[in-house]
Every structure is written in structure tokens, then in C-alpha cells.
Amino acid sequence: MASIAVAVSAMVTPPGKGRPAEVAALNRSAFVLLSSHMQGFVRDLHLEAAKSMLKGRATNVEAIAKLVTPRNANPHSDIIDQMFAGIGVYNLMAAIKWEKCSSQVVKSRLTQYIQERNSIAHGKAPSIAKSRVVQFKAYLQLLAEHMDEEVAKQVKKVTGTAPWT
């Protein structure tokens, strides 16, 4: 942890008027890192659900999960739906919504965030404020919680057993 703090300290110049370029770079990096964590969460959730759905039905669940997971694909809502449908969890993203956020809004925000992530990761340098990073993190936390709940609900409906608690 100390080495990370040293690296960050070395990158960030003392604040002056406006936002230093180094701080903007950190915000963009945080945005891409959050996207990567979300992609990892989706893959992990998918594998755990596959283990529950295919328990006793397949000898190599990881291989099956990998077969229905697109390679190097950003976790767009249609990609997420495709992955989970491959293991018997259907229309996942249509079920994801929360107060003041319909499933259509959830999906369109996800698309917008992925487009921003791609813009950053592929060399463009859009302005990403800290508030945008914080907003993205909050959105991803809600999305992950609701995905976890919905997947668990569908797995239990099929298998009769809660996959995790």
C-alpha cells in the first residue's frame, strides 16, 4: 500500500488553479479500473451461477461457462444476457431496476459508461471529473447488488436451493 501512495504522490502535482492534468489522468484511470472490476464481477457471478445451475449435470462447469462467455467483450447488457442465458438464467438485465431507475435506464447508463470507458482506454482523453468517478462507482454498486439478487432468485427457482446467502 505504501508504494501505491508514493506513486500517486509522485504523479499528482500540488493543486493550483483548475484541475492539474495528473489528477485528470487519475480520474480516467479510476474510471477504467472500475469498468474492469465490473467485468470481473460479471464473470465471477456467471461462474458461480453456472456452478449452481449445472451441479451434478456437467463434469466441467468452468469449461461450459467459458464457452458461453464472449472473449474480450465489454459487459454490455446484451452480452450479459447472452452469457447468463447460456446457463439458464434468462432476461437478467430486463429484471434489473431500482427506485427511479427503470431497466431501460439501467441498460442505457451501462452503455454510456462503457462507451466512456472505451474512449479512455483507446487513447482519447475525455474530461472525467472526480464526481463522475464517484457516480459511476455508486451505479456499479447498485447494479452489482441487483444482479446478484436476481441471479440468486433465478438459480433458486430452477434448482430449489439458494446458491449463496
C-alpha positions in Angstrom: 0.0 0.0 0.0 2.8 2.4 0.8 4.3 2.0 -2.7 0.9 3.0 -4.2 0.8 6.1 -2.1 4.3 7.0 -3.2 3.4 6.5 -6.9 0.2 8.6 -6.5 2.1 11.4 -4.7 4.7 11.4 -7.4 2.0 11.7 -10.1 -0.1 14.5 -8.6 1.2 18.0 -8.5 0.2 20.4 -5.8 -3.3 21.7 -6.6 -3.4 25.0 -8.2 -5.9 26.9 -10.3 -8.1 24.4 -12.1 -7.5 20.7 -12.2 -3.9 19.5 -12.9 -3.5 17.2 -15.8 -2.2 14.5 -13.5 -5.4 14.5 -11.4 -7.5 14.2 -14.6 -5.3 11.1 -15.6 -6.0 9.6 -12.2 -9.8 10.1 -12.7 -9.6 8.5 -16.1 -7.6 5.6 -14.7 -10.1 5.1 -11.9 -12.9 5.0 -14.4 -11.2 2.3 -16.4 -10.4 0.4 -13.3 -14.0 0.5 -12.1 -15.0 -0.9 -15.5 -12.5 -3.7 -15.2 -13.8 -4.6 -11.8 -17.4 -4.7 -13.1 -16.3 -7.0 -15.9 -14.6 -9.3 -13.4 -17.7 -9.3 -11.2 -19.9 -10.3 -14.1 -17.6 -13.2 -15.0 -17.4 -14.3 -11.3 -21.2 -14.1 -10.8 -21.7 -16.0 -14.0 -19.3 -18.8 -13.0 -20.8 -19.1 -9.5 -24.3 -19.3 -11.0 -23.1 -21.9 -13.5 -21.7 -24.0 -10.7 -25.1 -24.0 -9.0 -27.2 -24.4 -12.2 -25.0 -27.2 -13.6 -24.2 -29.1 -10.4 -24.5 -32.8 -11.0 -25.3 -32.2 -14.7 -21.8 -31.4 -16.1 -18.3 -32.6 -15.3 -16.5 -29.4 -16.3 -18.7 -26.4 -15.4 -15.9 -23.9 -15.9 -15.4 -25.1 -19.5 -19.2 -24.7 -20.1 -19.2 -21.2 -18.5 -16.3 -20.2 -20.7 -18.0 -21.5 -23.9 -20.9 -19.1 -23.3 -18.7 -16.1 -22.4 -17.7 -13.9 -25.3 -14.0 -13.3 -25.4 -12.8 -9.7 -24.8 -16.3 -8.3 -24.8 -17.3 -5.4 -22.7 -20.2 -6.2 -20.4 -23.0 -4.6 -22.4 -26.5 -5.6 -21.3 -26.9 -7.9 -24.3 -23.6 -9.6 -23.7 -24.6 -10.1 -20.0 -28.0 -11.5 -21.1 -26.3 -13.9 -23.6 -23.8 -15.2 -21.0 -26.4 -15.9 -18.4 -28.9 -17.3 -20.8 -26.2 -19.9 -21.7 -26.5 -21.3 -18.2 -30.3 -21.0 -17.9 -30.7 -17.5 -16.3 -32.9 -15.6 -18.7 -33.6 -11.9 -19.3 -31.4 -10.9 -16.5 -30.9 -7.2 -17.5 -34.6 -6.7 -18.1 -35.2 -7.6 -14.4 -32.6 -5.1 -13.1 -34.1 -1.9 -11.9 -34.3 0.2 -8.7 -36.1 3.2 -7.4 -36.2 6.0 -10.0 -34.3 3.8 -12.5 -36.1 1.6 -14.9 -34.4 -1.4 -16.6 -34.2 0.7 -19.8 -32.4 3.4 -17.9 -30.1 0.9 -16.2 -29.1 -0.5 -19.6 -28.7 2.9 -21.3 -26.5 4.1 -18.4 -24.4 0.9 -18.7 -23.9 1.5 -22.4 -23.0 5.1 -21.8 -20.4 4.2 -19.1 -18.9 1.5 -21.3 -18.6 4.0 -24.2 -16.8 6.4 -21.9 -14.5 3.6 -20.7 -13.7 2.6 -24.3 -13.0 6.2 -25.2 -10.5 6.5 -22.4 -8.9 3.0 -22.9 -8.4 3.6 -26.6 -6.5 6.8 -26.3 -9.0 9.6 -26.2 -8.7 11.8 -23.2 -12.2 12.9 -22.2 -12.6 15.0 -19.2 -13.6 12.8 -16.3 -14.2 14.7 -13.0 -14.0 13.0 -9.6 -17.7 13.4 -9.3 -18.2 11.3 -12.4 -16.0 8.5 -11.0 -18.0 8.6 -7.7 -21.3 8.5 -9.7 -20.0 5.5 -11.7 -18.9 3.7 -8.6 -22.3 4.2 -7.0 -24.1 3.0 -10.2 -21.9 -0.1 -10.3 -22.5 -1.0 -6.7 -26.3 -0.8 -7.2 -26.0 -2.8 -10.5 -23.9 -5.5 -8.8 -26.3 -5.8 -5.8 -29.3 -6.1 -8.1 -27.6 -8.5 -10.4 -26.6 -10.7 -7.5 -30.1 -10.8 -6.1 -31.8 -11.5 -9.5 -29.3 -14.3 -10.4 -29.7 -15.9 -7.0 -33.5 -15.7 -7.3 -33.5 -17.4 -10.8 -31.0 -20.0 -9.7 -33.1 -20.9 -6.7 -36.2 -21.1 -8.8 -34.6 -23.7 -11.1 -32.5 -25.6 -8.5 -34.7 -25.2 -5.4 -31.6 -24.1 -3.5 -30.2 -20.7 -2.8 -26.8 -20.5 -4.4 -25.3 -18.2 -1.9 -26.6 -16.1 1.0 
